[in-house]
Amino acid sequence: MQLLTFAVRGRWYVVDAARVQEVQRLESYTEVPAVHPAVVGLMNLRGQIVTLLDIGRLLTRAGDADGYRECVIFKRPDEDGDLLAITVDATGEVCQLAGDSWRELPEGMMKEEVQWLEAVVDIKGRICPVLAVERLFAGLP
């Protein structure tokens, strides 16, 4: 399995690279009033409307979305083909996951954070939480 690494407010996370449609600079989006605080707004991706989430807010990471420079865009794996994007500080590299790197989430993590994560993995000596993309689509605020 290949994983894409990305940073959110000073912490590194990973996501299954097969779920990523593309990574791009965060240039423009339209704010939407009266929505969940994690929804930054909507963006236009070649004519398709994409919901843009501040993943840091969902993961209860302190800070503000204003410093984000990139977004990672995911495609729903069904016939709808809906798109969803998350704001990130930076993307890292695509890494090959070693078979013994996958671990259960450690005890003591905040409930608000755990609901969006699948596990943790060891990537080159760094323990990184794995973002559960399916849960983002299912629980879209």
C-alpha positions in Angstrom: 0.0 0.0 0.0 1.3 3.5 -0.8 0.6 6.3 1.5 0.7 10.1 0.9 2.2 12.0 3.9 0.8 15.5 4.7 1.2 18.0 7.5 -1.7 19.7 9.4 -0.8 22.3 12.0 2.6 20.8 12.7 1.6 17.1 12.8 2.2 14.6 10.1 -0.6 12.3 8.8 -1.0 9.8 6.0 -3.7 8.7 3.7 -4.0 5.9 1.2 -2.6 7.4 -2.0 -5.1 5.4 -4.1 -7.8 7.6 -2.7 -6.2 10.8 -3.7 -7.3 12.3 -7.0 -4.8 15.2 -7.0 -2.9 17.7 -4.9 -2.9 21.4 -5.8 -2.1 24.8 -4.5 -5.0 26.3 -2.5 -5.7 29.4 -4.5 -9.4 30.4 -4.3 -12.6 29.2 -2.8 -16.0 30.7 -1.9 -16.9 30.9 1.8 -20.4 29.5 2.6 -22.4 31.1 5.5 -24.1 29.1 8.2 -22.2 25.8 7.7 -20.2 23.5 10.0 -17.1 25.3 11.3 -14.9 22.7 9.5 -16.3 23.6 6.1 -13.9 26.3 4.7 -16.0 26.8 1.6 -16.5 25.5 -1.9 -14.1 25.5 -4.8 -14.4 25.0 -8.5 -12.3 22.2 -10.0 -12.6 22.2 -13.7 -16.4 22.8 -13.5 -17.0 20.4 -10.6 -17.9 21.9 -7.2 -15.7 20.6 -4.3 -16.4 20.9 -0.6 -13.2 22.2 1.1 -12.7 21.1 4.7 -10.3 22.4 7.3 -9.2 19.0 8.5 -7.4 20.6 11.4 -10.7 21.7 12.9 -12.1 18.1 12.6 -8.9 16.8 14.2 -9.2 19.5 16.9 -5.8 20.9 16.1 -5.3 24.4 17.3 -4.8 27.1 14.7 -6.5 28.7 11.8 -6.9 27.7 8.1 -5.5 30.9 6.8 -2.0 29.5 6.6 -2.8 26.6 4.4 -1.1 26.5 1.1 -2.3 23.2 -0.5 -5.3 21.0 -0.6 -5.6 17.3 -1.2 -8.6 16.2 -3.3 -10.3 12.9 -2.8 -12.9 11.2 -5.1 -15.7 9.2 -3.6 -15.4 5.6 -4.7 -18.9 5.2 -6.1 -20.9 6.1 -9.2 -21.5 9.7 -8.0 -17.8 10.6 -8.1 -18.3 13.4 -5.6 -15.1 15.2 -4.7 -13.9 16.4 -1.3 -10.8 18.4 -0.5 -8.9 19.0 2.8 -6.6 21.9 3.6 -3.1 21.0 4.5 0.1 22.9 5.4 2.2 20.8 3.1 2.2 17.4 1.3 5.2 15.2 1.8 6.1 12.1 -0.2 4.4 8.9 -1.3 5.8 6.0 0.9 5.5 2.3 0.5 4.0 0.9 3.7 5.9 -2.0 5.3 3.8 -4.9 6.4 4.5 -4.5 10.1 4.0 -0.7 10.2 0.2 -0.7 10.7 -0.9 -0.3 14.4 -4.1 0.4 16.3 -4.9 3.9 17.4 -3.3 4.5 20.8 -5.4 5.0 23.9 -5.8 8.5 25.1 -6.5 10.2 21.8 -9.4 12.6 21.8 -12.7 11.1 20.7 -13.2 14.0 18.2 -9.9 13.1 16.5 -10.3 9.3 16.6 -13.5 9.4 14.7 -11.6 10.6 11.5 -8.7 8.2 11.9 -8.2 4.5 11.1 -4.8 3.6 12.7 -1.3 4.8 13.0 1.7 3.7 10.9 5.4 3.9 11.3 6.8 5.9 8.4 10.6 6.1 8.6 10.6 6.2 12.4 7.7 8.7 12.6 4.4 7.5 14.0 1.6 9.0 11.8 -2.1 8.8 12.1 -4.0 7.4 9.0 -6.9 9.6 7.8 -10.1 7.6 7.2 -11.3 9.1 3.9 -14.5 7.1 3.8 -15.5 8.6 7.2 -15.0 12.1 5.9 -17.4 11.4 3.0 -19.9 9.6 5.3 -19.8 12.3 8.1 -19.5 15.3 5.8 -20.5 18.2 8.0 
